[in-house]
Amino acid sequence: MKIEIWSDVACPWCYIGKRRFETALNSFEHKDQVQVHWRSFQLDPGLPEHYDGTELEYLSERKGMDPAQVSSMFGSVTAQAAAEGLRYDFDKVVVANSFAAHQLIHLAAAHDQADAVKERLLSAHFEEGEDIGSREFLIRTGVEHGIPAAEVTAALDTGQFAEDVRRDIAEARSLGISGVPFFVIDRKYGISGAQPAELFGQALAEAWREAHPLTLVGSNQAETCGPDGCAV
């Protein structure tokens, strides 16, 4: 079973959604037969490489949100993140364009490290106040996951995976995806948002049943027992 997840490194609900999905996946009996593919999405592709201000200032000034409303939202999201074992600290968040970080995830996929790198970038951004737009940080992250520094540098310098990022974003648009996280199972089921783990579990089970229906072997005339007794 193939699951594609469109998300942005700069999306707080994407990290929460990742945790809830993982909770469901870890309880899924066919987990070993599930392939997860991370797809790129940018909430604000026009954001400068770095924004000179806090996350609160960014949302209130650039998005036109009321500062009090933003603060309240931070509190609510932080509480829900904590329920998933995540330690959000919006005061530390460094506002930066996520395009380069998405390129690193594509490079990591070529090394079978996409999920680990995605996890690291999300944690670094929302829990540790790291700069996800920093070349030095991205190189360090790649090296931590077994990708040579020279390879990370070359990929970012040449934009080796830039078109892959753009293709993911265009594909999201073609599928009608306008918000993230968004989970697509076998290109048949779509799940929007950081849904409860129970819903992810139900969707996994239903998709599996549809893709793997029982096939009757032998004659259906053989002896059986039912509610009304046994065949003789």
Stockholm file with secondary structure:
# STOCKHOLM 1.0

chainA/1-232         MKIEIWSDVACPWCYIGKRRFETALNSFEHKDQVQVHWRSFQLDPGLPEHYDGTELEYLSERKGMDPAQVSSMFGSVTAQAAAEGLRYDFDKVVVANSFAAHQLIHLAAAHDQADAVKERLLSAHFEEGEDIGSREFLIRTGVEHGIPAAEVTAALDTGQFAEDVRRDIAEARSLGISGVPFFVIDRKYGISGAQPAELFGQALAEAWREAHPLTLVGSNQAETCGPDGCAV
#=GR chainA/1-232 SS CEEEEEECTTCHHHHHHHHHHHHHHHTCTTGGGCEEEEEECCSCTTSCSBCSSCHHHIIIIISCCCHHHHHHHHHHHHHHHHHTTCCCCTTTCCCBCCHHHHHHHHHHHHTTCHHHHHHHHHHIIIIICCCTTCHHHHHHHHHHTTCCHHHHHHHHHHTTTHHHHHHHHHHHHHTTCCSSSEEEETTTEEEESSCCHHHHHHHHHHHHHHHSCCCCCSCTTSCCEETTEECC
#=GC SS_cons         CEEEEEECTTCHHHHHHHHHHHHHHHTCTTGGGCEEEEEECCSCTTSCSBCSSCHHHIIIIISCCCHHHHHHHHHHHHHHHHHTTCCCCTTTCCCBCCHHHHHHHHHHHHTTCHHHHHHHHHHIIIIICCCTTCHHHHHHHHHHTTCCHHHHHHHHHHTTTHHHHHHHHHHHHHTTCCSSSEEEETTTEEEESSCCHHHHHHHHHHHHHHHSCCCCCSCTTSCCEETTEECC
//
